[in-house]
Amino acid sequence: MDVDLIFKIAAIGILVAVLNQVLIRSGREEQAMLTTLSGLIVVLTIVVSEISTLFDTVKSAFGL
Amino acid sequence: MMWTVVGTAILAAVLALTLRQTQPVFAVLLTVVSGGLLFVWAISGAIPAVETLRSLLGRFSDHAPYADVLIKALGISLLTQMASEICRDAGETALAGRAELAGKVMLVLCGMPLFEHAVFLLEEMVNAKAVGG
């Protein structure tokens, strides 16, 4: 739960965008798609742990 | 605290705007994470206020859990609002509407014991009036 997480996700996004462009320009569309997919999965695991922290906080604060 | 929140919000907005041109999915995930972070900060700041409200309302009601229901409804509203706004930002208006619908149903279920209590009180009053008159 820190601002570092935002930087991490933005860095992964920019990296994936650059890799995507490079791979598409060199004619490897499949590898570009796989790069996007793997980046998405990495970010999704981060997001899922974050959402679980959020739910725990809301549960303890509001007595849900 | 306040400067951290303001800075994080602006930073996340700029980064999401940068990512949206090339990779919109990552922009949505970035807004989800930063929104969750800001939400957690706000909620942890509001916990003392919620506890005070709970103890104040608990003083006036001996058997009916008014404060618990009120605070629970507040939590449900905030969570479903967050979910529906994320869906709307991602361009899925229909999913946002379903999330809001689920939140409304849960709010009705949450407030049903209080409604029962009110009807019970009304019935008692009517019976007392019938016996007395």
N, CA and C atoms of all chains as a GROMACS GRO file, in nm:
protein
  591
    1MET      N    1   0.084  -0.120   0.000
    1MET     CA    2   0.000   0.000   0.000
    1MET      C    3   0.087   0.125   0.000
    2ASP      N    4   0.142   0.159  -0.113
    2ASP     CA    5   0.226   0.276  -0.117
    2ASP      C    6   0.219   0.339  -0.256
    3VAL      N    7   0.278   0.458  -0.265
    3VAL     CA    8   0.277   0.526  -0.395
    3VAL      C    9   0.367   0.451  -0.494
    4ASP      N   10   0.464   0.372  -0.440
    4ASP     CA   11   0.553   0.296  -0.528
    4ASP      C   12   0.475   0.205  -0.623
    5LEU      N   13   0.361   0.156  -0.572
    5LEU     CA   14   0.278   0.064  -0.651
    5LEU      C   15   0.231   0.132  -0.780
    6ILE      N   16   0.194   0.261  -0.770
    6ILE     CA   17   0.147   0.336  -0.887
    6ILE      C   18   0.260   0.348  -0.989
    7PHE      N   19   0.380   0.382  -0.937
    7PHE     CA   20   0.496   0.394  -1.026
    7PHE      C   21   0.526   0.260  -1.093
    8LYS      N   22   0.513   0.151  -1.014
    8LYS     CA   23   0.543   0.018  -1.068
    8LYS      C   24   0.450  -0.014  -1.184
    9ILE      N   25   0.320   0.010  -1.164
    9ILE     CA   26   0.222  -0.023  -1.268
    9ILE      C   27   0.244   0.064  -1.391
   10ALA      N   28   0.272   0.194  -1.369
   10ALA     CA   29   0.296   0.284  -1.482
   10ALA      C   30   0.421   0.240  -1.559
   11ALA      N   31   0.526   0.197  -1.485
   11ALA     CA   32   0.649   0.153  -1.552
   11ALA      C   33   0.624   0.028  -1.635
   12ILE      N   34   0.549  -0.068  -1.578
   12ILE     CA   35   0.518  -0.189  -1.654
   12ILE      C   36   0.438  -0.153  -1.778
   13GLY      N   37   0.342  -0.061  -1.764
   13GLY     CA   38   0.260  -0.021  -1.878
   13GLY      C   39   0.343   0.042  -1.989
   14ILE      N   40   0.433   0.133  -1.951
   14ILE     CA   41   0.515   0.200  -2.053
   14ILE      C   42   0.609   0.101  -2.120
   15LEU      N   43   0.668   0.012  -2.038
   15LEU     CA   44   0.758  -0.091  -2.092
   15LEU      C   45   0.685  -0.179  -2.192
   16VAL      N   46   0.564  -0.222  -2.155
   16VAL     CA   47   0.487  -0.308  -2.244
   16VAL      C   48   0.451  -0.234  -2.372
   17ALA      N   49   0.418  -0.104  -2.359
   17ALA     CA   50   0.384  -0.026  -2.479
   17ALA      C   51   0.503  -0.018  -2.574
   18VAL      N   52   0.622   0.010  -2.518
   18VAL     CA   53   0.742   0.021  -2.602
   18VAL      C   54   0.773  -0.112  -2.669
   19LEU      N   55   0.772  -0.220  -2.589
   19LEU     CA   56   0.800  -0.353  -2.644
   19LEU      C   57   0.700  -0.390  -2.753
   20ASN      N   58   0.574  -0.353  -2.727
   20ASN     CA   59   0.468  -0.380  -2.824
   20ASN      C   60   0.498  -0.312  -2.958
   21GLN      N   61   0.534  -0.184  -2.951
   21GLN     CA   62   0.565  -0.109  -3.073
   21GLN      C   63   0.682  -0.171  -3.148
   22VAL      N   64   0.790  -0.202  -3.071
   22VAL     CA   65   0.911  -0.256  -3.135
   22VAL      C   66   0.881  -0.389  -3.202
   23LEU      N   67   0.809  -0.476  -3.131
   23LEU     CA   68   0.780  -0.609  -3.186
   23LEU      C   69   0.687  -0.601  -3.306
   24ILE      N   70   0.592  -0.508  -3.303
   24ILE     CA   71   0.500  -0.495  -3.417
   24ILE      C   72   0.576  -0.442  -3.539
   25ARG      N   73   0.666  -0.344  -3.516
   25ARG     CA   74   0.744  -0.289  -3.627
   25ARG      C   75   0.834  -0.394  -3.693
   26SER      N   76   0.885  -0.488  -3.608
   26SER     CA   77   0.973  -0.590  -3.666
   26SER      C   78   0.893  -0.711  -3.714
   27GLY      N   79   0.762  -0.697  -3.720
   27GLY     CA   80   0.680  -0.801  -3.782
   27GLY      C   81   0.652  -0.922  -3.696
   28ARG      N   82   0.655  -0.907  -3.561
   28ARG     CA   83   0.625  -1.021  -3.473
   28ARG      C   84   0.499  -0.988  -3.392
   29GLU      N   85   0.384  -0.997  -3.460
   29GLU     CA   86   0.260  -0.958  -3.393
   29GLU      C   87   0.224  -1.052  -3.278
   30GLU      N   88   0.253  -1.185  -3.297
   30GLU     CA   89   0.216  -1.282  -3.192
   30GLU      C   90   0.292  -1.254  -3.064
   31GLN      N   91   0.424  -1.228  -3.079
   31GLN     CA   92   0.504  -1.202  -2.960
   31GLN      C   93   0.461  -1.070  -2.894
   32ALA      N   94   0.420  -0.974  -2.975
   32ALA     CA   95   0.372  -0.848  -2.918
   32ALA      C   96   0.248  -0.871  -2.833
   33MET      N   97   0.157  -0.954  -2.887
   33MET     CA   98   0.035  -0.983  -2.811
   33MET      C   99   0.067  -1.057  -2.682
   34LEU      N  100   0.161  -1.153  -2.690
   34LEU     CA  101   0.198  -1.228  -2.570
   34LEU      C  102   0.263  -1.138  -2.466
   35THR      N  103   0.344  -1.041  -2.513
   35THR     CA  104   0.404  -0.945  -2.419
   35THR      C  105   0.298  -0.865  -2.346
   36THR      N  106   0.200  -0.816  -2.423
   36THR     CA  107   0.091  -0.741  -2.361
   36THR      C  108   0.018  -0.826  -2.258
   37LEU      N  109  -0.008  -0.952  -2.296
   37LEU     CA  110  -0.082  -1.042  -2.208
   37LEU      C  111  -0.006  -1.068  -2.079
   38SER      N  112   0.125  -1.093  -2.091
   38SER     CA  113   0.202  -1.123  -1.969
   38SER      C  114   0.211  -1.000  -1.878
   39GLY      N  115   0.231  -0.882  -1.939
   39GLY     CA  116   0.231  -0.760  -1.859
   39GLY      C  117   0.100  -0.740  -1.787
   40LEU      N  118  -0.009  -0.770  -1.858
   40LEU     CA  119  -0.143  -0.756  -1.798
   40LEU      C  120  -0.159  -0.850  -1.679
   41ILE      N  121  -0.108  -0.973  -1.693
   41ILE     CA  122  -0.123  -1.071  -1.584
   41ILE      C  123  -0.042  -1.026  -1.462
   42VAL      N  124   0.081  -0.975  -1.486
   42VAL     CA  125   0.163  -0.927  -1.374
   42VAL      C  126   0.092  -0.815  -1.300
   43VAL      N  127   0.038  -0.718  -1.378
   43VAL     CA  128  -0.030  -0.604  -1.314
   43VAL      C  129  -0.157  -0.652  -1.242
   44LEU      N  130  -0.225  -0.749  -1.302
   44LEU     CA  131  -0.349  -0.798  -1.239
   44LEU      C  132  -0.322  -0.862  -1.104
   45THR      N  133  -0.209  -0.937  -1.092
   45THR     CA  134  -0.177  -0.996  -0.961
   45THR      C  135  -0.153  -0.887  -0.858
   46ILE      N  136  -0.083  -0.780  -0.898
   46ILE     CA  137  -0.062  -0.667  -0.806
   46ILE      C  138  -0.196  -0.607  -0.764
   47VAL      N  139  -0.284  -0.586  -0.864
   47VAL     CA  140  -0.413  -0.522  -0.837
   47VAL      C  141  -0.497  -0.609  -0.744
   48VAL      N  142  -0.493  -0.741  -0.762
   48VAL     CA  143  -0.575  -0.829  -0.680
   48VAL      C  144  -0.532  -0.821  -0.534
   49SER      N  145  -0.400  -0.820  -0.508
   49SER     CA  146  -0.356  -0.810  -0.368
   49SER      C  147  -0.395  -0.675  -0.308
   50GLU      N  148  -0.388  -0.572  -0.392
   50GLU     CA  149  -0.427  -0.438  -0.345
   50GLU      C  150  -0.575  -0.432  -0.309
   51ILE      N  151  -0.659  -0.493  -0.396
   51ILE     CA  152  -0.804  -0.492  -0.372
   51ILE      C  153  -0.836  -0.570  -0.244
   52SER      N  154  -0.761  -0.678  -0.219
   52SER     CA  155  -0.786  -0.755  -0.097
   52SER      C  156  -0.754  -0.670   0.027
   53THR      N  157  -0.645  -0.592   0.021
   53THR     CA  158  -0.615  -0.501   0.133
   53THR      C  159  -0.727  -0.401   0.152
   54LEU      N  160  -0.776  -0.347   0.038
   54LEU     CA  161  -0.885  -0.249   0.044
   54LEU      C  162  -1.008  -0.308   0.111
   55PHE      N  163  -1.044  -0.432   0.072
   55PHE     CA  164  -1.162  -0.495   0.129
   55PHE      C  165  -1.145  -0.519   0.278
   56ASP      N  166  -1.025  -0.562   0.319
   56ASP     CA  167  -1.001  -0.584   0.462
   56ASP      C  168  -1.018  -0.454   0.540
   57THR      N  169  -0.964  -0.344   0.485
   57THR     CA  170  -0.977  -0.215   0.554
   57THR      C  171  -1.123  -0.174   0.567
   58VAL      N  172  -1.198  -0.187   0.455
   58VAL     CA  173  -1.339  -0.145   0.459
   58VAL      C  174  -1.418  -0.233   0.555
   59LYS      N  175  -1.386  -0.365   0.555
   59LYS     CA  176  -1.456  -0.457   0.646
   59LYS      C  177  -1.433  -0.418   0.790
   60SER      N  178  -1.307  -0.387   0.826
   60SER     CA  179  -1.279  -0.356   0.966
   60SER      C  180  -1.333  -0.219   1.005
   61ALA      N  181  -1.338  -0.125   0.908
   61ALA     CA  182  -1.382   0.010   0.941
   61ALA      C  183  -1.533   0.018   0.955
   62PHE      N  184  -1.607  -0.052   0.868
   62PHE     CA  185  -1.752  -0.037   0.867
   62PHE      C  186  -1.825  -0.156   0.927
   63GLY      N  187  -1.751  -0.256   0.973
   63GLY     CA  188  -1.815  -0.371   1.036
   63GLY      C  189  -1.903  -0.450   0.942
   64LEU      N  190  -1.859  -0.467   0.818
   64LEU     CA  191  -1.940  -0.541   0.720
   64LEU      C  192  -1.929  -0.693   0.743
   65MET      N  193  -0.041   1.436   0.521
   65MET     CA  194  -0.150   1.348   0.477
   65MET      C  195  -0.223   1.408   0.357
   66MET      N  196  -0.266   1.536   0.374
   66MET     CA  197  -0.344   1.598   0.267
   66MET      C  198  -0.261   1.616   0.141
   67TRP      N  199  -0.133   1.660   0.161
   67TRP     CA  200  -0.047   1.683   0.044
   67TRP      C  201  -0.015   1.552  -0.025
   68THR      N  202  -0.001   1.446   0.053
   68THR     CA  203   0.025   1.315  -0.008
   68THR      C  204  -0.093   1.273  -0.096
   69VAL      N  205  -0.214   1.294  -0.043
   69VAL     CA  206  -0.333   1.254  -0.119
   69VAL      C  207  -0.344   1.334  -0.248
   70VAL      N  208  -0.326   1.467  -0.237
   70VAL     CA  209  -0.337   1.553  -0.356
   70VAL      C  210  -0.232   1.515  -0.459
   71GLY      N  211  -0.107   1.497  -0.412
   71GLY     CA  212   0.002   1.463  -0.504
   71GLY      C  213  -0.020   1.330  -0.570
   72THR      N  214  -0.065   1.230  -0.492
   72THR     CA  215  -0.089   1.097  -0.550
   72THR      C  216  -0.199   1.102  -0.655
   73ALA      N  217  -0.305   1.178  -0.626
   73ALA     CA  218  -0.417   1.185  -0.721
   73ALA      C  219  -0.372   1.248  -0.853
   74ILE      N  220  -0.298   1.358  -0.845
   74ILE     CA  221  -0.256   1.426  -0.968
   74ILE      C  222  -0.157   1.339  -1.046
   75LEU      N  223  -0.064   1.278  -0.970
   75LEU     CA  224   0.036   1.190  -1.033
   75LEU      C  225  -0.031   1.074  -1.106
   76ALA      N  226  -0.128   1.010  -1.039
   76ALA     CA  227  -0.196   0.896  -1.100
   76ALA      C  228  -0.274   0.940  -1.222
   77ALA      N  229  -0.336   1.060  -1.216
   77ALA     CA  230  -0.413   1.110  -1.330
   77ALA      C  231  -0.322   1.131  -1.451
   78VAL      N  232  -0.204   1.192  -1.427
   78VAL     CA  233  -0.112   1.220  -1.538
   78VAL      C  234  -0.060   1.089  -1.597
   79LEU      N  235  -0.022   0.994  -1.509
   79LEU     CA  236   0.031   0.867  -1.558
   79LEU      C  237  -0.076   0.790  -1.636
   80ALA      N  238  -0.200   0.793  -1.586
   80ALA     CA  239  -0.308   0.724  -1.656
   80ALA      C  240  -0.335   0.786  -1.791
   81LEU      N  241  -0.325   0.919  -1.797
   81LEU     CA  242  -0.345   0.989  -1.925
   81LEU      C  243  -0.237   0.950  -2.025
   82THR      N  244  -0.112   0.934  -1.974
   82THR     CA  245  -0.002   0.893  -2.062
   82THR      C  246  -0.025   0.753  -2.116
   83LEU      N  247  -0.070   0.663  -2.026
   83LEU     CA  248  -0.085   0.523  -2.067
   83LEU      C  249  -0.207   0.501  -2.155
   84ARG      N  250  -0.310   0.589  -2.142
   84ARG     CA  251  -0.436   0.566  -2.212
   84ARG      C  252  -0.420   0.568  -2.364
   85GLN      N  253  -0.322   0.643  -2.413
   85GLN     CA  254  -0.305   0.654  -2.559
   85GLN      C  255  -0.263   0.522  -2.620
   86THR      N  256  -0.172   0.451  -2.551
   86THR     CA  257  -0.119   0.328  -2.611
   86THR      C  258  -0.181   0.202  -2.552
   87GLN      N  259  -0.192   0.197  -2.417
   87GLN     CA  260  -0.242   0.077  -2.350
   87GLN      C  261  -0.355   0.115  -2.254
   88PRO      N  262  -0.480   0.121  -2.301
   88PRO     CA  263  -0.590   0.165  -2.214
   88PRO      C  264  -0.615   0.073  -2.096
   89VAL      N  265  -0.582  -0.060  -2.112
   89VAL     CA  266  -0.608  -0.154  -2.002
   89VAL      C  267  -0.522  -0.119  -1.882
   90PHE      N  268  -0.396  -0.085  -1.907
   90PHE     CA  269  -0.307  -0.051  -1.797
   90PHE      C  270  -0.351   0.079  -1.730
   91ALA      N  271  -0.407   0.170  -1.810
   91ALA     CA  272  -0.457   0.295  -1.751
   91ALA      C  273  -0.570   0.266  -1.654
   92VAL      N  274  -0.662   0.175  -1.693
   92VAL     CA  275  -0.774   0.140  -1.604
   92VAL      C  276  -0.721   0.075  -1.476
   93LEU      N  277  -0.624  -0.018  -1.491
   93LEU     CA  278  -0.570  -0.085  -1.370
   93LEU      C  279  -0.499   0.015  -1.281
   94LEU      N  280  -0.429   0.111  -1.342
   94LEU     CA  281  -0.361   0.215  -1.263
   94LEU      C  282  -0.461   0.298  -1.184
   95THR      N  283  -0.574   0.333  -1.250
   95THR     CA  284  -0.674   0.411  -1.176
   95THR      C  285  -0.738   0.327  -1.066
   96VAL      N  286  -0.754   0.194  -1.090
   96VAL     CA  287  -0.810   0.108  -0.985
   96VAL      C  288  -0.719   0.109  -0.862
   97VAL      N  289  -0.587   0.090  -0.886
   97VAL     CA  290  -0.493   0.082  -0.773
   97VAL      C  291  -0.483   0.217  -0.701
   98SER      N  292  -0.472   0.326  -0.778
   98SER     CA  293  -0.456   0.455  -0.710
   98SER      C  294  -0.586   0.495  -0.640
   99GLY      N  295  -0.701   0.460  -0.701
   99GLY     CA  296  -0.828   0.488  -0.634
   99GLY      C  297  -0.840   0.409  -0.504
  100GLY      N  298  -0.798   0.282  -0.507
  100GLY     CA  299  -0.801   0.201  -0.386
  100GLY      C  300  -0.710   0.256  -0.278
  101LEU      N  301  -0.592   0.302  -0.321
  101LEU     CA  302  -0.496   0.360  -0.226
  101LEU      C  303  -0.554   0.485  -0.158
  102LEU      N  304  -0.612   0.574  -0.240
  102LEU     CA  305  -0.670   0.696  -0.184
  102LEU      C  306  -0.789   0.662  -0.093
  103PHE      N  307  -0.867   0.562  -0.134
  103PHE     CA  308  -0.983   0.518  -0.055
  103PHE      C  309  -0.938   0.469   0.082
  104VAL      N  310  -0.832   0.384   0.082
  104VAL     CA  311  -0.782   0.330   0.209
  104VAL      C  312  -0.731   0.441   0.298
  105TRP      N  313  -0.661   0.538   0.240
  105TRP     CA  314  -0.612   0.651   0.320
  105TRP      C  315  -0.728   0.728   0.382
  106ALA      N  316  -0.830   0.756   0.300
  106ALA     CA  317  -0.944   0.832   0.350
  106ALA      C  318  -1.017   0.757   0.459
  107ILE      N  319  -1.037   0.625   0.439
  107ILE     CA  320  -1.111   0.545   0.537
  107ILE      C  321  -1.034   0.536   0.668
  108SER      N  322  -0.900   0.514   0.658
  108SER     CA  323  -0.826   0.502   0.784
  108SER      C  324  -0.822   0.636   0.858
  109GLY      N  325  -0.837   0.748   0.786
  109GLY     CA  326  -0.849   0.876   0.854
  109GLY      C  327  -0.985   0.894   0.920
  110ALA      N  328  -1.088   0.824   0.864
  110ALA     CA  329  -1.224   0.845   0.913
  110ALA      C  330  -1.264   0.749   1.022
  111ILE      N  331  -1.177   0.652   1.056
  111ILE     CA  332  -1.215   0.551   1.156
  111ILE      C  333  -1.249   0.613   1.292
  112PRO      N  334  -1.172   0.711   1.346
  112PRO     CA  335  -1.210   0.771   1.475
  112PRO      C  336  -1.348   0.837   1.472
  113ALA      N  337  -1.380   0.904   1.360
  113ALA     CA  338  -1.510   0.968   1.347
  113ALA      C  339  -1.622   0.865   1.349
  114VAL      N  340  -1.599   0.754   1.280
  114VAL     CA  341  -1.700   0.647   1.275
  114VAL      C  342  -1.721   0.588   1.414
  115GLU      N  343  -1.611   0.570   1.488
  115GLU     CA  344  -1.624   0.514   1.624
  115GLU      C  345  -1.701   0.610   1.715
  116THR      N  346  -1.673   0.740   1.703
  116THR     CA  347  -1.747   0.839   1.782
  116THR      C  348  -1.895   0.836   1.750
  117LEU      N  349  -1.927   0.828   1.619
  117LEU     CA  350  -2.067   0.823   1.576
  117LEU      C  351  -2.135   0.699   1.633
  118ARG      N  352  -2.060   0.586   1.630
  118ARG     CA  353  -2.117   0.461   1.680
  118ARG      C  354  -2.150   0.470   1.829
  119SER      N  355  -2.056   0.529   1.906
  119SER     CA  356  -2.079   0.537   2.051
  119SER      C  357  -2.190   0.638   2.081
  120LEU      N  358  -2.198   0.747   2.004
  120LEU     CA  359  -2.303   0.848   2.026
  120LEU      C  360  -2.440   0.790   1.997
  121LEU      N  361  -2.452   0.719   1.884
  121LEU     CA  362  -2.582   0.662   1.848
  121LEU      C  363  -2.617   0.546   1.940
  122GLY      N  364  -2.515   0.474   1.989
  122GLY     CA  365  -2.541   0.362   2.078
  122GLY      C  366  -2.598   0.407   2.211
  123ARG      N  367  -2.575   0.534   2.247
  123ARG     CA  368  -2.626   0.586   2.373
  123ARG      C  369  -2.778   0.600   2.370
  124PHE      N  370  -2.835   0.626   2.250
  124PHE     CA  371  -2.979   0.652   2.241
  124PHE      C  372  -3.061   0.527   2.215
  125SER      N  373  -2.997   0.419   2.172
  125SER     CA  374  -3.076   0.300   2.137
  125SER      C  375  -3.023   0.182   2.217
  126ASP      N  376  -3.113   0.121   2.297
  126ASP     CA  377  -3.069   0.012   2.381
  126ASP      C  378  -3.070  -0.121   2.306
  127HIS      N  379  -3.178  -0.146   2.232
  127HIS     CA  380  -3.188  -0.278   2.169
  127HIS      C  381  -3.178  -0.274   2.017
  128ALA      N  382  -3.215  -0.161   1.952
  128ALA     CA  383  -3.211  -0.157   1.805
  128ALA      C  384  -3.070  -0.114   1.758
  129PRO      N  385  -3.010  -0.189   1.667
  129PRO     CA  386  -2.874  -0.158   1.624
  129PRO      C  387  -2.871  -0.049   1.517
  130TYR      N  388  -2.917   0.072   1.554
  130TYR     CA  389  -2.926   0.179   1.454
  130TYR      C  390  -2.789   0.215   1.397
  131ALA      N  391  -2.692   0.233   1.487
  131ALA     CA  392  -2.561   0.280   1.444
  131ALA      C  393  -2.493   0.178   1.353
  132ASP      N  394  -2.503   0.049   1.390
  132ASP     CA  395  -2.439  -0.055   1.309
  132ASP      C  396  -2.496  -0.057   1.168
  133VAL      N  397  -2.631  -0.048   1.160
  133VAL     CA  398  -2.695  -0.052   1.028
  133VAL      C  399  -2.654   0.070   0.945
  134LEU      N  400  -2.650   0.186   1.011
  134LEU     CA  401  -2.615   0.310   0.940
  134LEU      C  402  -2.473   0.302   0.883
  135ILE      N  403  -2.378   0.256   0.966
  135ILE     CA  404  -2.238   0.253   0.923
  135ILE      C  405  -2.218   0.146   0.817
  136LYS      N  406  -2.288   0.032   0.834
  136LYS     CA  407  -2.279  -0.074   0.734
  136LYS      C  408  -2.331  -0.024   0.599
  137ALA      N  409  -2.443   0.049   0.601
  137ALA     CA  410  -2.501   0.103   0.477
  137ALA      C  411  -2.404   0.201   0.412
  138LEU      N  412  -2.336   0.280   0.495
  138LEU     CA  413  -2.236   0.373   0.442
  138LEU      C  414  -2.124   0.298   0.370
  139GLY      N  415  -2.076   0.189   0.431
  139GLY     CA  416  -1.969   0.110   0.369
  139GLY      C  417  -2.013   0.049   0.238
  140ILE      N  418  -2.135  -0.009   0.237
  140ILE     CA  419  -2.187  -0.071   0.114
  140ILE      C  420  -2.198   0.034   0.003
  141SER      N  421  -2.250   0.153   0.038
  141SER     CA  422  -2.266   0.259  -0.063
  141SER      C  423  -2.131   0.301  -0.121
  142LEU      N  424  -2.031   0.319  -0.032
  142LEU     CA  425  -1.900   0.363  -0.080
  142LEU      C  426  -1.838   0.259  -0.173
  143LEU      N  427  -1.848   0.131  -0.133
  143LEU     CA  428  -1.785   0.025  -0.214
  143LEU      C  429  -1.852   0.013  -0.351
  144THR      N  430  -1.987   0.011  -0.352
  144THR     CA  431  -2.055  -0.006  -0.481
  144THR      C  432  -2.036   0.116  -0.569
  145GLN      N  433  -2.027   0.235  -0.505
  145GLN     CA  434  -2.003   0.356  -0.585
  145GLN      C  435  -1.866   0.349  -0.651
  146MET      N  436  -1.766   0.299  -0.574
  146MET     CA  437  -1.632   0.288  -0.630
  146MET      C  438  -1.632   0.190  -0.747
  147ALA      N  439  -1.698   0.073  -0.727
  147ALA     CA  440  -1.701  -0.027  -0.834
  147ALA      C  441  -1.769   0.027  -0.958
  148SER      N  442  -1.882   0.096  -0.939
  148SER     CA  443  -1.956   0.144  -1.057
  148SER      C  444  -1.880   0.255  -1.128
  149GLU      N  445  -1.806   0.338  -1.051
  149GLU     CA  446  -1.728   0.443  -1.118
  149GLU      C  447  -1.612   0.386  -1.196
  150ILE      N  448  -1.550   0.279  -1.142
  150ILE     CA  449  -1.442   0.214  -1.218
  150ILE      C  450  -1.496   0.157  -1.349
  151CYS      N  451  -1.613   0.090  -1.339
  151CYS     CA  452  -1.674   0.033  -1.461
  151CYS      C  453  -1.708   0.143  -1.560
  152ARG      N  454  -1.759   0.257  -1.510
  152ARG     CA  455  -1.798   0.365  -1.600
  152ARG      C  456  -1.675   0.427  -1.668
  153ASP      N  457  -1.565   0.437  -1.590
  153ASP     CA  458  -1.440   0.488  -1.648
  153ASP      C  459  -1.389   0.396  -1.756
  154ALA      N  460  -1.410   0.264  -1.737
  154ALA     CA  461  -1.362   0.169  -1.836
  154ALA      C  462  -1.455   0.161  -1.956
  155GLY      N  463  -1.565   0.239  -1.954
  155GLY     CA  464  -1.655   0.243  -2.068
  155GLY      C  465  -1.766   0.141  -2.062
  156GLU      N  466  -1.782   0.072  -1.948
  156GLU     CA  467  -1.886  -0.030  -1.935
  156GLU      C  468  -2.000   0.025  -1.849
  157THR      N  469  -2.090   0.100  -1.912
  157THR     CA  470  -2.199   0.163  -1.837
  157THR      C  471  -2.298   0.060  -1.784
  158ALA      N  472  -2.318  -0.049  -1.862
  158ALA     CA  473  -2.415  -0.150  -1.820
  158ALA      C  474  -2.368  -0.220  -1.693
  159LEU      N  475  -2.238  -0.254  -1.688
  159LEU     CA  476  -2.185  -0.319  -1.568
  159LEU      C  477  -2.193  -0.226  -1.447
  160ALA      N  478  -2.170  -0.096  -1.471
  160ALA     CA  479  -2.180   0.002  -1.362
  160ALA      C  480  -2.322   0.003  -1.306
  161GLY      N  481  -2.421  -0.002  -1.396
  161GLY     CA  482  -2.560  -0.005  -1.352
  161GLY      C  483  -2.591  -0.129  -1.271
  162ARG      N  484  -2.535  -0.246  -1.312
  162ARG     CA  485  -2.560  -0.370  -1.236
  162ARG      C  486  -2.497  -0.363  -1.098
  163ALA      N  487  -2.377  -0.305  -1.089
  163ALA     CA  488  -2.312  -0.292  -0.958
  163ALA      C  489  -2.395  -0.203  -0.867
  164GLU      N  490  -2.447  -0.095  -0.922
  164GLU     CA  491  -2.531  -0.007  -0.842
  164GLU      C  492  -2.658  -0.077  -0.797
  165LEU      N  493  -2.715  -0.159  -0.888
  165LEU     CA  494  -2.837  -0.235  -0.854
  165LEU      C  495  -2.810  -0.330  -0.738
  166ALA      N  496  -2.696  -0.401  -0.745
  166ALA     CA  497  -2.660  -0.493  -0.637
  166ALA      C  498  -2.642  -0.417  -0.506
  167GLY      N  499  -2.582  -0.298  -0.513
  167GLY     CA  500  -2.564  -0.218  -0.393
  167GLY      C  501  -2.698  -0.177  -0.333
  168LYS      N  502  -2.794  -0.140  -0.420
  168LYS     CA  503  -2.925  -0.100  -0.369
  168LYS      C  504  -2.995  -0.217  -0.302
  169VAL      N  505  -2.987  -0.336  -0.364
  169VAL     CA  506  -3.049  -0.455  -0.306
  169VAL      C  507  -2.989  -0.484  -0.168
  170MET      N  508  -2.853  -0.474  -0.161
  170MET     CA  509  -2.788  -0.501  -0.033
  170MET      C  510  -2.827  -0.397   0.072
  171LEU      N  511  -2.848  -0.272   0.029
  171LEU     CA  512  -2.890  -0.168   0.125
  171LEU      C  513  -3.029  -0.197   0.178
  172VAL      N  514  -3.120  -0.243   0.088
  172VAL     CA  515  -3.256  -0.276   0.133
  172VAL      C  516  -3.251  -0.390   0.233
  173LEU      N  517  -3.170  -0.494   0.203
  173LEU     CA  518  -3.156  -0.607   0.295
  173LEU      C  519  -3.099  -0.562   0.429
  174CYS      N  520  -3.006  -0.466   0.422
  174CYS     CA  521  -2.940  -0.417   0.542
  174CYS      C  522  -3.039  -0.340   0.630
  175GLY      N  523  -3.132  -0.266   0.568
  175GLY     CA  524  -3.224  -0.184   0.645
  175GLY      C  525  -3.353  -0.254   0.681
  176MET      N  526  -3.370  -0.380   0.636
  176MET     CA  527  -3.495  -0.452   0.661
  176MET      C  528  -3.525  -0.472   0.810
  177PRO      N  529  -3.427  -0.508   0.896
  177PRO     CA  530  -3.457  -0.523   1.039
  177PRO      C  531  -3.511  -0.395   1.102
  178LEU      N  532  -3.458  -0.280   1.059
  178LEU     CA  533  -3.507  -0.153   1.113
  178LEU      C  534  -3.652  -0.129   1.069
  179PHE      N  535  -3.684  -0.165   0.944
  179PHE     CA  536  -3.821  -0.150   0.894
  179PHE      C  537  -3.916  -0.237   0.975
  180GLU      N  538  -3.873  -0.362   1.002
  180GLU     CA  539  -3.954  -0.452   1.084
  180GLU      C  540  -3.977  -0.392   1.222
  181HIS      N  541  -3.872  -0.335   1.277
  181HIS     CA  542  -3.881  -0.275   1.410
  181HIS      C  543  -3.981  -0.159   1.410
  182ALA      N  544  -3.977  -0.076   1.302
  182ALA     CA  545  -4.069   0.037   1.293
  182ALA      C  546  -4.214  -0.012   1.283
  183VAL      N  547  -4.236  -0.116   1.203
  183VAL     CA  548  -4.373  -0.168   1.187
  183VAL      C  549  -4.422  -0.226   1.320
  184PHE      N  550  -4.330  -0.293   1.392
  184PHE     CA  551  -4.365  -0.350   1.522
  184PHE      C  552  -4.407  -0.240   1.620
  185LEU      N  553  -4.329  -0.130   1.622
  185LEU     CA  554  -4.361  -0.018   1.710
  185LEU      C  555  -4.497   0.041   1.675
  186LEU      N  556  -4.524   0.054   1.544
  186LEU     CA  557  -4.652   0.110   1.496
  186LEU      C  558  -4.768   0.024   1.542
  187GLU      N  559  -4.748  -0.109   1.528
  187GLU     CA  560  -4.852  -0.204   1.567
  187GLU      C  561  -4.884  -0.191   1.717
  188GLU      N  562  -4.775  -0.181   1.796
  188GLU     CA  563  -4.792  -0.167   1.941
  188GLU      C  564  -4.872  -0.041   1.974
  189MET      N  565  -4.840   0.068   1.903
  189MET     CA  566  -4.908   0.195   1.929
  189MET      C  567  -5.055   0.185   1.894
  190VAL      N  568  -5.085   0.122   1.778
  190VAL     CA  569  -5.225   0.108   1.735
  190VAL      C  570  -5.301   0.023   1.834
  191ASN      N  571  -5.241  -0.089   1.880
  191ASN     CA  572  -5.307  -0.177   1.976
  191ASN      C  573  -5.333  -0.104   2.106
  192ALA      N  574  -5.234  -0.027   2.153
  192ALA     CA  575  -5.250   0.046   2.279
  192ALA      C  576  -5.366   0.145   2.268
  193LYS      N  577  -5.374   0.211   2.152
  193LYS     CA  578  -5.480   0.308   2.130
  193LYS      C  579  -5.617   0.239   2.129
  194ALA      N  580  -5.624   0.120   2.064
  194ALA     CA  581  -5.750   0.046   2.055
  194ALA      C  582  -5.796   0.002   2.194
  195VAL      N  583  -5.700  -0.044   2.276
  195VAL     CA  584  -5.736  -0.090   2.410
  195VAL      C  585  -5.777   0.029   2.497
  196GLY      N  586  -5.702   0.137   2.486
  196GLY     CA  587  -5.727   0.254   2.569
  196GLY      C  588  -5.856   0.324   2.532
  197GLY      N  589  -5.886   0.332   2.399
  197GLY     CA  590  -6.006   0.403   2.357
  197GLY      C  591  -6.126   0.313   2.372
   0.00000   0.00000   0.00000
